[in-house]
Amino acid sequence: MNNTQAFISANKERFLEELIDLLKIPSVSADTKFSKDVRETASLVAKRLKEAGAENVEICETAGHPIVYGEKLIDDSLPTILVYGHYDVQPADPIDLWTNPAFEPVIKTTEIHPEGAIFARGSCDDKGQMYMHVKAFEAMMNANELPCNVKFMIEGEEEVGSENLGVFVKNNHERLIADVILVSDTGILANDVPSITTGLRGLSYVEVEVTGPNRDLHSGLYGGCVANPINILAKMIASLHDDDNKITIPGFYDKVVDLSENERAEMAKAPFSKAAYCKALDIDEVMGEDGYSTMERGSIRPTLDVNGIWGGYTGEGAKTVIASKAYAKISMRLVPDQDPVEITNLFLNHFESIAPEGTTVKVTPHHGGEPAVTPTDSIGYNAASMAYEKTFEKKPIPVRSGGSIPIVAMFEKELGLKSILMGFGLDSDAIHSPDEHFGLFNFYKGIETIPYFYSYYTELVKS
């Protein structure tokens, strides 16, 4: 890999300029007004793959946004790595909380990133991390050091639930034949504490609607006489947790797999500072389910959170009304062996059952996904561990993530392949939030580390 690393060192500035061009395009998959931008991004990703040396590059149409596919098959006797990433991004809202416009990338130094970080929507999730793979591949190709076959599958709907990716995978089993899937949509504990994500939580996402009177009412004439949907919704949501911050939905915990004391002890070895955690979030105290640490609450325990709530008058000034309807969006993060469909049904039945007389409730399921766990004794994990140790000069720590990547479980079900989650972002990178950023150290370290994974994986498969 010496020539590969030399190529990377000589082209860092160009790699960054290309990423900046990618980040300037507002590829927001959730909003149809950005559809042209999403397609423009797909075209640029396809162009960069071709320039890097990929063959059979194709922009594959779906019922939604397209998937970019490309490959380089050098020898049938060698293993094949399937790289997954996504080029779509979250909406920039709330726009006024960005220090600089979300799609006008700027590089600034921070306490955590003294060498600089690129601030832009999608910089870490996932354009920056996806693009590391394109540039690592380009480096291996230019150095004539690509040790195995590689396939790329880069989608444009991850941020809206990957609705059409499953259809694409089902229809392209032969095209997607591989030995392992490589994903960089996670992170590391710190720039001096490398880690590999070995577990992901699942997801059940719903929208609820509470209806009271058939129209908005004058709060003076009707206040205290009819059910107020906003008041009712607030009470219903509050009842979903008990005093110990445990979720009250009957049957919710029935299939939760509890980790052993030994497993929890291993998790506790990962460095964590409660003071630093609180300082970074500007909070005085943490909160969560009794009996579990902050790291456990955020990874191995299920959760229920309100992601948005609205109803009635929210404009400037006052308008004294009792709203006809109130709404909320609620997400539940799930752990093995919770099934998202079952959990959604449990939520629906419970939420309808606690609605008081004088109101009606509607629950609309959105996207979801199953939890996933990656074994730490596999060839893929060992290759990833060796690669991190090579470039960070430290053995990485296996960690469970609190986030969800539903496609990981889908890949295993449809393709029979485990995914190796080689992320390089940090929790402090503000993904999905204003001022999202990605450290230049992390971007370049990813490009440097990925080729070693290819090399070690190939060697381990052969041995």
Secondary structure, 3 states (H helix, E strand, C coil): CHHHHHHHHHCHHHHHHHHHHHHCCCCECCCHHHHHHHHHHHHHHHHHHHHHCCEEEEEECCCCCCEEEEEECCCCCCCEEEEEEECCECCCCCHHHCCCCCCCCEEECCCCCCCCEEECCCCCCCHHHHHHHHHHHHHHHHCCCCCCEEEEEEECCHHHCCCCHHHHHHHCCCCCCCCEEEECCCECCECCECEEEEEECEEEEEEEEEECCCCCEEHHHHCCCCCCHHHHHHHHHHCCECCCCCECCCCCCCCCCCCCHHHHHHHCCCCCCHHHHHHHHCCCCCCCCCCCCHHHHCCCCCEEEEEEEEECCCCCCCCCEECCEEEEEEEEEECCCCCHHHHHHHHHHHHHHCCCCCCEEEEEEEEEECCEECCCCCHHHHHHHHHHHHHHCCCCEEEECCCCCCHHHHHHHHHCCCEEECCCECHHHCCCCCCCEEEHHHHHHHHHHHHHHHHHHHHHHHC
